[in-house]
Amino acid sequence: EPGTYEWPREQNGVYDRVRVEEEGRRTRIQHKSCGPHGQDAGLYCPVLGKSDGSDSGKQLKTCYAPDDADEYVFHYYDKKASHYWKIPAQALADHGYFTKTTGTESIYLYGPEGVGKQPNPNACRKANTWTRAYYIGSVTR
């Protein structure tokens, strides 16, 4: 997207980049990768969380807070192209994310036909494919 990008001042913070638009608006962006998960439909992103110190050498993790970043950009590479989703933090919050007090959360992403394994339309429990609306396209390598 148009704008100037900056890296955050702190290492291992809650966002990865900042997009500064012409009118001065700053958008904090967190990047995540995802991939297939066994026989499940969709693409699995296992860690929606941040490091929160350590206990006896074991790294502790906690979920992101709703205001840690403004948008989350997810990436999946399928040997033909890199695919991207851009999901506003508010959309994630509206779907129940940022609520756990310990550990991390995960998310399944769904893309258009041909991107990842598609859910079975005849399944008894239909997949919640709300993330499909946030697919922004692909870049062929």
HELIX and SHEET records of a PDB file:
HELIX    1   1 ALA A   89  ASP A   94  1                                   6    
HELIX    2   2 TRP A  130  TYR A  134  5                                   5    
SHEET    1   A 6 THR A   4  GLU A   6  0                                        
SHEET    2   A 6 ARG A  17  VAL A  20 -1                                        
SHEET    3   A 6 ARG A  26  SER A  33 -1                                        
SHEET    4   A 6 GLU A  71  TYR A  77  1                                        
SHEET    5   A 6 ALA A  81  PRO A  88 -1                                        
SHEET    6   A 6 TYR A 135  THR A 140 -1                                        
SHEET    1   B 3 LYS A  58  CYS A  63  0                                        
SHEET    2   B 3 LEU A  43  ASP A  55 -1                                        
SHEET    3   B 3 GLU A 105  LEU A 109 -1                                        
END                                                                             
